[in-house]
Amino acid sequence: MLARRVASAAVLIPLVVVVLLLGQPWLGLLIMAIAALAAREAFALLKGAGVLSEPLLGTAVALVVVGGSWLLGDRLGETSILVALGVILAAIAAFLRLDPREGFQAWLGTVFGALYTGLLAFLLLIVEGAAVLPDGAPLGAWLDGGRAWLVVCVLGVWAFDTGAYLAGRTWGRHGFLVHISPKKTWEGVIGGAVVGTAVTALTLWAAGAQPLGAIALGPMIAVAAQSGDLAESLLKRAAGAKDSGALIPGHGGMLDRVDSILFAGPVVYFYLLVVGSIG
């Protein structure tokens, strides 16, 4: 298992780095592909949990929302219209079911799956909307402002996940929401938050931002990352599944890899709005 995980990481990490350096349109296309795969797995889990939905429509709505955030840029008003249209289309599809209870459940299931995986749109809102990096920012030699802040988001999540895993294995004694995820511990959560905050401080400095901002952003990313992980665990337990899929050897499915990022993206975007680094 460990060998497969390392082999997969050895392929995926360089791919992500290359796409990040290339920028658009490759970055947008990669995130769109991730959204499509994650949506497919999310709707499969909903089916496994006995929740009715319209998978093809839901996946299409998720892709329209994610793609719209890319093409429209930092214009939440227009993007919210796409979300509203998706909700309406899901309702129209539900009208075709003869059983009103089934129709209502399918409407909710479709909207949930689309909006859940559609949260990836915030990654592209960050890429398209973040302000230009200040002169002298270390990351500025390779990346523009949007891609630099995407690095802040993704590395913050990965640092939390890694710190939580190592701290949990080393010191984990007290269970944390074990009815959802039996292996989670308080020690792991705290360790992840500490490591994640430290890495966030480093990436903020590299982006030319105030490292002290990590005092706020680090814990925010930690809470979001843990919540995203638990949300997917809740869905998997309801479906009786260990992983969301088998796409990535040793790592499970695509949704297993981006569950924490789904929740962290909106948090980082909110932080950028508060500190005035959007636009």
C-alpha positions in Angstrom: 0.0 0.0 0.0 2.8 2.5 1.0 4.7 1.7 -2.3 1.6 2.4 -4.3 0.9 5.7 -2.5 4.5 6.8 -3.1 4.4 5.8 -6.7 1.1 7.7 -7.3 2.4 10.8 -5.5 5.6 10.6 -7.6 3.5 11.0 -10.7 0.8 13.4 -9.5 2.9 16.0 -7.6 5.2 16.8 -10.6 2.1 17.0 -12.8 0.4 19.5 -10.5 3.6 21.6 -10.2 4.0 21.7 -14.0 0.4 22.8 -14.5 0.7 25.4 -11.8 3.7 26.9 -13.5 2.1 26.8 -16.9 -1.0 28.6 -15.6 -4.1 29.1 -17.7 -5.7 27.5 -19.6 -4.0 24.3 -18.3 -4.8 25.0 -14.6 -8.4 25.7 -15.3 -8.7 22.5 -17.4 -7.1 20.5 -14.7 -9.5 21.8 -12.0 -12.4 21.1 -14.4 -11.2 17.5 -14.9 -10.9 17.1 -11.1 -14.4 18.5 -10.6 -15.8 16.0 -13.2 -14.2 13.0 -11.5 -15.1 14.2 -8.0 -18.7 14.7 -9.0 -18.9 11.3 -10.6 -17.7 9.7 -7.3 -19.9 11.9 -5.1 -23.0 10.8 -7.0 -21.9 7.2 -6.8 -21.7 7.5 -3.1 -25.1 9.1 -2.9 -26.5 6.2 -4.8 -24.7 3.8 -2.4 -26.3 5.7 0.5 -29.7 5.2 -1.0 -30.2 8.9 -2.0 -31.8 9.5 -5.3 -30.3 12.0 -7.7 -29.7 12.9 -11.3 -25.9 12.2 -11.7 -25.5 13.4 -15.2 -27.4 16.7 -14.6 -25.7 17.2 -11.3 -22.2 16.7 -12.8 -23.1 19.1 -15.6 -24.2 21.7 -13.1 -21.0 21.3 -11.1 -18.9 21.8 -14.2 -20.9 24.8 -15.3 -20.4 26.4 -11.9 -16.7 25.6 -11.9 -16.2 26.6 -15.5 -18.2 29.8 -15.0 -16.0 30.8 -12.1 -13.0 30.5 -14.5 -14.6 32.3 -17.5 -16.4 35.0 -15.5 -13.5 35.5 -13.2 -14.1 37.2 -9.8 -17.7 38.0 -10.5 -19.7 36.2 -7.8 -23.0 37.8 -9.0 -22.8 36.1 -12.4 -21.6 32.9 -10.9 -24.5 32.8 -8.4 -26.9 33.0 -11.3 -25.3 29.8 -12.7 -25.9 28.1 -9.3 -29.5 29.3 -9.3 -30.1 27.9 -12.8 -28.7 24.6 -11.7 -31.1 24.4 -8.7 -34.0 25.2 -11.1 -32.9 22.6 -13.7 -32.6 20.0 -10.9 -36.2 20.8 -9.8 -37.5 20.5 -13.4 -35.8 17.0 -13.7 -37.5 16.0 -10.4 -40.9 16.9 -11.8 -40.6 14.0 -14.3 -40.6 11.4 -11.4 -44.1 10.1 -10.8 -43.6 9.7 -7.1 -43.4 13.2 -5.5 -41.3 11.8 -2.6 -38.7 10.4 -5.0 -38.8 13.6 -7.0 -38.1 15.7 -3.9 -35.3 13.5 -2.8 -33.8 13.4 -6.3 -34.0 17.2 -6.4 -32.1 17.5 -3.1 -29.6 14.9 -4.0 -28.8 16.5 -7.3 -28.4 19.9 -5.8 -26.3 18.6 -3.0 -23.9 16.7 -5.3 -23.5 19.6 -7.7 -22.9 22.2 -5.1 -20.6 20.0 -3.0 -18.2 19.3 -5.8 -18.9 22.7 -7.3 -17.1 24.2 -4.3 -13.9 23.7 -6.4 -15.1 26.9 -8.2 -13.5 28.9 -5.3 -10.1 27.7 -6.4 -10.6 29.4 -9.8 -12.1 32.4 -8.1 -8.8 32.7 -6.1 -6.7 32.2 -9.3 -8.6 34.8 -11.3 -9.3 37.3 -8.5 -6.3 37.5 -6.2 -4.3 40.8 -6.3 -0.9 41.1 -7.8 2.0 40.0 -5.5 4.0 42.8 -4.0 7.5 43.4 -5.4 10.1 41.0 -3.9 7.7 38.2 -3.0 9.6 35.0 -3.4 6.8 33.2 -5.2 6.5 36.1 -7.6 9.5 34.8 -9.6 7.3 31.9 -10.9 3.7 32.7 -10.1 1.2 35.5 -10.3 -1.0 36.5 -7.4 -3.8 34.0 -8.0 -1.6 31.0 -8.4 0.5 32.0 -5.4 -2.6 32.1 -3.2 -3.7 28.8 -4.6 -0.3 27.4 -3.3 -1.1 28.9 0.1 -4.4 27.1 0.1 -3.3 23.7 -1.1 -0.1 23.5 0.9 -2.0 24.6 4.0 -4.4 21.7 3.5 -1.6 19.2 2.8 0.4 20.3 5.8 -2.7 19.9 8.0 -3.4 16.5 6.6 0.2 15.4 7.0 0.6 16.8 10.5 -2.7 15.3 11.6 -1.7 11.9 10.3 1.8 11.9 11.9 0.6 13.3 15.2 -2.3 10.9 15.4 -0.1 7.9 14.7 2.5 9.0 17.3 0.4 10.4 20.1 -3.2 9.7 19.3 -5.1 8.5 22.3 -8.4 10.4 22.5 -10.9 9.8 19.8 -12.4 12.7 17.8 -15.9 12.2 16.2 -15.1 8.4 16.0 -18.7 7.7 14.9 -17.8 9.3 11.6 -14.1 8.5 11.3 -12.9 5.9 13.8 -9.2 6.7 13.4 -9.5 10.5 14.1 -8.0 11.7 17.4 -7.8 15.0 19.2 -4.0 14.8 19.2 -4.1 14.4 15.4 -6.3 17.4 14.9 -4.1 19.6 17.2 -0.9 18.4 15.5 -2.4 19.1 12.1 -3.4 22.6 13.1 0.1 23.4 14.4 1.9 22.1 11.4 -0.7 23.6 9.0 -0.4 27.0 10.7 3.4 26.9 10.5 3.4 26.0 6.8 0.7 28.7 6.1 3.0 31.3 7.8 5.8 30.2 5.5 3.7 30.4 2.3 2.2 33.7 3.3 5.7 35.1 3.6 6.6 33.6 0.2 3.5 35.3 -1.3 4.7 38.6 0.1 1.9 38.7 2.7 2.1 39.3 6.5 3.2 35.9 8.0 1.3 36.9 11.2 -1.8 36.4 9.2 -1.3 32.7 9.7 -2.5 33.2 13.2 -6.0 33.6 11.7 -5.7 31.8 8.4 -3.8 28.7 9.7 -6.6 27.6 12.1 -9.2 28.6 9.5 -7.7 26.3 7.0 -7.3 23.6 9.6 -11.0 23.7 10.6 -12.0 23.7 6.9 -9.7 20.9 6.0 -10.9 18.7 8.9 -14.5 19.5 8.2 -14.1 18.6 4.5 -12.5 15.3 5.4 -15.3 14.5 7.9 -18.0 15.5 5.4 -16.7 13.0 2.9 -16.3 10.4 5.6 -19.9 10.9 6.6 -21.0 10.4 3.0 -18.8 7.3 2.7 -20.1 5.7 5.9 -23.6 6.3 4.8 -22.8 4.6 1.5 -20.8 1.8 3.3 -17.7 2.6 1.3 -14.1 2.8 2.4 -13.0 5.0 -0.5 -14.8 7.2 -3.0 -13.2 5.2 -5.8 -10.1 3.5 -7.0 -8.8 6.0 -9.5 -5.5 6.7 -7.7 -3.6 3.6 -6.6 -3.0 3.7 -2.8 -5.0 6.9 -2.4 -8.6 5.9 -3.3 -10.6 8.2 -5.5 -10.3 11.8 -6.6 -12.8 12.9 -4.0 -10.6 11.3 -1.3 -7.8 13.6 -2.5 -9.7 16.9 -2.7 -12.3 16.5 0.1 -10.4 18.9 2.4 -9.6 21.4 -0.4 -13.3 21.6 -1.2 -13.9 23.3 2.1 -10.6 25.2 2.3 -11.1 27.1 -1.0 -14.0 29.2 0.2 -12.2 29.9 3.5 -9.1 31.2 1.7 -11.3 33.3 -0.6 -13.1 34.8 2.4 -9.8 35.6 4.0 -8.6 37.4 0.8 -11.9 39.4 0.8 -11.4 40.4 4.4 -7.7 41.5 3.9 -8.5 43.3 0.7 -6.4 41.0 -1.6 -9.1 40.3 -4.1 -9.0 42.3 -7.3 
